[in-house]
Amino acid sequence: AAPQFSRDGRKLLYRRLKRDEKIEGNRYGEQGSLVVVNTDGSGERILGADGELPWASWSPDGQEFATLSIKGVTFVDSSTGQPRRTFPRRGLFQQLTWSPDGKSLIGVANSFGTGWSIARMNVETGEVTAVNTVDCCTPDWFPDAHAVIFSWRPPGQKTNRGIGWTQLWRVDADGKNRRLIYAEDGRHI
């Protein structure tokens, strides 16, 4: 589950689950054991036990990855699996992704006055700021690292029993210039 290629395309991170374990939509990044492998399938290494090193995301240079747990955001050496440093998670709780320029992490947060926000962490200082709030998730970076794509259910929709439908949005990494990419009535996107 949760496969992620390194930015140079040479390595792959993924979660190995027990054969009878089902992938859970809100837990997939913490299920099973973290595995690092070359993209040709060679050099497999299991890092940690089941549930350890959750929500792992590669640094742009592939030298480390960031993980997210209740204990905080930990930066881990990709060759040894040893932690380098840890910041408090400051509300981040899942779906962590490192920016292509190496300066930020984006993830889902349960802070900023609501659950299911999108927040950005500065990888040098650990400072966390809101990018978008209320009913949003699954953030990822555009290749230029200046914008984020995410799913959002904007408030005020009248359809679907008054909760509306999830739509695909784009926003600058600082939370400005939010704009709709795609939406469809009657369907979560």
JOHULIN-V532174 format. One record per residue. N is the residue number from 0. RES is the residue in one small letter. SS is DSSP state (H for helix, E for strand, - for the rest). NEAR is the number of other ideal C-beta (glycine too) atoms within 8 Angstrom. D_CENTER is the distance of its C-alpha to the mean C-alpha in Angstrom with 1 decimal. Layout:
n: [N	N]
res: [RES	RES]
ss: [SS	SS]
near: [NEAR	NEAR]
d_center: [D_CENTER	D_CENTER]
This chain:
n: [0	1	2	3	4	5	6	7	8	9	10	11	12	13	14	15	16	17	18	19	20	21	22	23	24	25	26	27	28	29	30	31	32	33	34	35	36	37	38	39	40	41	42	43	44	45	46	47	48	49	50	51	52	53	54	55	56	57	58	59	60	61	62	63	64	65	66	67	68	69	70	71	72	73	74	75	76	77	78	79	80	81	82	83	84	85	86	87	88	89	90	91	92	93	94	95	96	97	98	99	100	101	102	103	104	105	106	107	108	109	110	111	112	113	114	115	116	117	118	119	120	121	122	123	124	125	126	127	128	129	130	131	132	133	134	135	136	137	138	139	140	141	142	143	144	145	146	147	148	149	150	151	152	153	154	155	156	157	158	159	160	161	162	163	164	165	166	167	168	169	170	171	172	173	174	175	176	177	178	179	180	181	182	183	184	185	186	187	188]
res: [a	a	p	q	f	s	r	d	g	r	k	l	l	y	r	r	l	k	r	d	e	k	i	e	g	n	r	y	g	e	q	g	s	l	v	v	v	n	t	d	g	s	g	e	r	i	l	g	a	d	g	e	l	p	w	a	s	w	s	p	d	g	q	e	f	a	t	l	s	i	k	g	v	t	f	v	d	s	s	t	g	q	p	r	r	t	f	p	r	r	g	l	f	q	q	l	t	w	s	p	d	g	k	s	l	i	g	v	a	n	s	f	g	t	g	w	s	i	a	r	m	n	v	e	t	g	e	v	t	a	v	n	t	v	d	c	c	t	p	d	w	f	p	d	a	h	a	v	i	f	s	w	r	p	p	g	q	k	t	n	r	g	i	g	w	t	q	l	w	r	v	d	a	d	g	k	n	r	r	l	i	y	a	e	d	g	r	h	i]
ss: [-	-	-	E	E	-	-	-	-	-	E	E	E	E	E	E	-	-	-	-	-	-	-	-	-	-	-	-	-	-	-	-	E	E	E	E	E	E	-	-	-	-	-	-	E	E	E	-	-	-	-	-	-	-	-	-	E	E	-	-	-	-	-	E	E	E	E	E	E	-	-	E	E	E	E	E	E	-	-	-	-	-	E	E	E	E	E	-	-	-	-	E	E	E	E	E	E	E	-	-	-	-	-	E	E	E	E	E	E	-	-	-	-	-	-	-	E	E	E	E	E	E	-	-	-	-	-	E	E	E	E	E	-	-	-	E	E	E	E	E	E	-	-	-	-	-	E	E	E	E	E	E	-	-	-	-	-	-	-	-	-	-	-	-	-	-	E	E	E	E	E	E	-	-	-	-	-	-	E	E	E	E	-	-	-	-	-	-	-]
near: [10	9	7	10	9	11	9	7	6	7	13	11	14	11	13	8	9	6	4	3	8	3	8	7	5	5	7	11	14	10	13	11	11	16	12	11	12	9	9	4	6	6	6	8	8	8	11	8	5	7	7	9	10	11	12	15	12	14	12	10	7	11	7	9	12	15	14	15	10	4	6	10	15	14	12	15	10	13	5	5	10	6	8	8	6	8	9	6	12	11	11	15	9	11	10	16	11	13	13	9	7	9	8	12	14	16	16	15	14	9	10	9	4	8	4	9	17	17	17	12	15	10	11	5	4	11	6	12	8	11	15	13	9	9	8	15	9	7	15	8	13	9	5	6	11	6	10	15	11	15	12	11	13	8	7	5	11	5	8	8	3	7	6	12	14	9	13	12	14	10	15	9	14	6	10	6	5	8	7	7	8	7	8	7	6	6	6	5	10]
d_center: [13.5	10.0	11.7	10.5	13.4	14.1	14.9	18.5	18.4	20.2	17.8	15.5	13.1	13.1	13.9	17.6	18.9	22.5	24.3	25.0	21.6	19.9	16.3	15.2	12.9	11.5	11.8	11.1	8.6	11.5	14.4	16.8	17.0	14.9	16.9	17.3	19.8	21.5	20.9	24.5	23.8	25.7	25.0	22.9	21.8	20.4	18.8	19.4	20.4	18.9	16.0	15.9	13.1	10.3	6.6	8.0	7.2	10.5	12.4	14.4	17.5	16.3	18.1	15.4	11.8	9.9	9.4	8.9	11.9	14.7	16.4	13.9	11.6	13.5	14.1	15.7	18.4	17.5	21.2	22.2	19.2	20.5	18.7	19.6	18.6	16.7	16.0	16.1	12.8	14.7	13.2	9.5	9.1	6.0	2.7	2.3	3.9	7.6	10.1	13.0	15.5	14.1	14.6	11.4	7.8	6.1	4.6	6.9	10.2	13.5	15.6	17.5	20.1	18.0	15.4	12.5	12.1	9.6	10.1	10.2	11.4	14.2	14.0	17.8	18.6	15.7	16.5	14.1	15.0	14.4	13.5	14.4	15.6	16.8	15.5	12.3	8.9	6.8	6.3	6.9	9.7	13.3	15.1	17.0	14.1	16.1	14.5	11.3	11.5	10.5	12.5	15.0	18.2	20.3	22.9	26.5	26.4	29.5	28.7	27.3	29.1	28.1	24.3	23.9	21.6	17.9	17.9	15.9	15.9	15.5	15.8	16.5	14.1	16.7	16.6	19.8	21.1	19.2	20.5	20.4	19.7	20.7	22.0	24.4	26.6	26.5	23.2	19.5	17.6]
